[in-house]
Amino acid sequence: MPAPTARGAVTLVLGGARSGKSRFAEQLAAASGLSLVYVATASAHDDEMRERIAHHRARRDDRWRTVDVLLDLAGALDAETEPDRLVLVDCLTLWLTNVMLAGADIDAEIEALLVALSRVSGPVIAVSNEVGYGIVPDNALARAFRDHQGRLNQRVAALSTRVTLVAAGLPLDLKLPKAPNE
């Protein structure tokens, strides 16, 4: 399947932890031939997270420009999307965590993100964790996170032109762009 290059095309790449979703999204983006922006939403709070971030950065070559965004993802999309530039957001899960931990209005932030995604002027790939397959968390914060993440994924998938689930490094397309005659 070709990389997204259409104006306003949104691709959602879902998967579990260590499923290969980020690598798949990066390969898809690199195949576009467009200028590349990596919107990183991770915050390095400990050594393990610093190592993860370093690993992700080491995979990307000098074609990528990295923009760190902890909270204002909608603003970053407005600022960074252009017809000849592909923006990869990695990931919606960490962004949602940042929003929740900041005590922000979660519904308002999600709505702002969805509005921004609906008006992008260039292709966007968003990476997100599929968190609904596990056990029911034992505390209210974890349950709230799981519920918000599930609803966020559903809403982003609904406006996306392509949705791909990655499991064990293997992509499975759940939704593909419609052919021009459909």
RATASUL-V19022 format. One record per residue. N is the residue number from 1. PHI is phi in whole degrees, -180 to 180 (999 if undefined). PSI is psi in whole degrees, 0 to 359 (NA if undefined). Layout:
N_PHI_PSI / N_PHI_PSI
//
This chain:
1_999_132 / 2_-68_157 / 3_-70_152 / 4_-71_129 / 5_-133_351 / 6_-71_146 / 7_-60_126 / 8_80_5 / 9_-73_127 / 10_-116_127 / 11_-115_130 / 12_-108_126 / 13_-113_115 / 14_-108_156 / 15_174_169 / 16_-81_179 / 17_-61_134 / 18_59_30 / 19_-83_343 / 20_101_9 / 21_-64_318 / 22_-67_315 / 23_-61_316 / 24_-60_314 / 25_-63_318 / 26_-63_318 / 27_-65_319 / 28_-62_316 / 29_-64_312 / 30_-61_328 / 31_-72_349 / 32_-71_333 / 33_78_3 / 34_-90_168 / 35_-63_143 / 36_-120_131 / 37_-124_129 / 38_-106_112 / 39_-93_108 / 40_-96_129 / 41_-108_2 / 42_-80_149 / 43_-121_131 / 44_-87_87 / 45_-88_343 / 46_-150_175 / 47_-62_320 / 48_-63_318 / 49_-71_323 / 50_-60_322 / 51_-66_318 / 52_-61_315 / 53_-63_316 / 54_-61_320 / 55_-61_314 / 56_-63_316 / 57_-64_322 / 58_-64_333 / 59_-73_336 / 60_-93_136 / 61_-90_190 / 62_-76_1 / 63_-73_341 / 64_-92_139 / 65_-112_130 / 66_-102_134 / 67_-123_122 / 68_-90_126 / 69_-136_116 / 70_-92_321 / 71_-125_311 / 72_-85_68 / 73_-69_322 / 74_-60_315 / 75_-63_320 / 76_-64_319 / 77_-64_317 / 78_-60_320 / 79_-78_327 / 80_-100_338 / 81_-79_135 / 82_-148_156 / 83_-56_328 / 84_-102_19 / 85_-134_131 / 86_-100_131 / 87_-109_125 / 88_-108_123 / 89_-102_119 / 90_-133_101 / 91_-144_165 / 92_-65_330 / 93_-65_313 / 94_-69_324 / 95_-60_313 / 96_-61_319 / 97_-58_314 / 98_-59_316 / 99_-62_313 / 100_-65_316 / 101_-69_335 / 102_-79_351 / 103_74_20 / 104_-73_167 / 105_-75_101 / 106_-60_313 / 107_-63_320 / 108_-66_319 / 109_-66_319 / 110_-65_317 / 111_-61_317 / 112_-62_319 / 113_-62_315 / 114_-63_320 / 115_-63_315 / 116_-61_317 / 117_-64_326 / 118_-73_346 / 119_-120_13 / 120_-60_146 / 121_-97_0 / 122_-148_173 / 123_-69_144 / 124_-131_137 / 125_-116_125 / 126_-115_132 / 127_-103_139 / 128_-151_150 / 129_-83_140 / 130_-91_108 / 131_-106_1 / 132_-87_2 / 133_-87_346 / 134_-88_190 / 135_-73_162 / 136_-71_123 / 137_-60_154 / 138_-92_2 / 139_-135_159 / 140_-63_319 / 141_-64_315 / 142_-65_322 / 143_-66_318 / 144_-63_317 / 145_-59_310 / 146_-57_317 / 147_-67_315 / 148_-63_318 / 149_-64_316 / 150_-61_316 / 151_-68_321 / 152_-60_312 / 153_-59_317 / 154_-62_317 / 155_-71_320 / 156_-67_319 / 157_-61_322 / 158_-63_324 / 159_-94_355 / 160_-78_149 / 161_-85_335 / 162_-140_138 / 163_-132_126 / 164_-125_130 / 165_-98_130 / 166_-112_125 / 167_-133_130 / 168_53_35 / 169_79_2 / 170_-107_124 / 171_-83_139 / 172_-128_113 / 173_-74_125 / 174_-96_332 / 175_-148_132 / 176_-122_156 / 177_-59_143 / 178_-74_142 / 179_-66_152 / 180_-56_331 / 181_-91_5 / 182_-91_NA
//
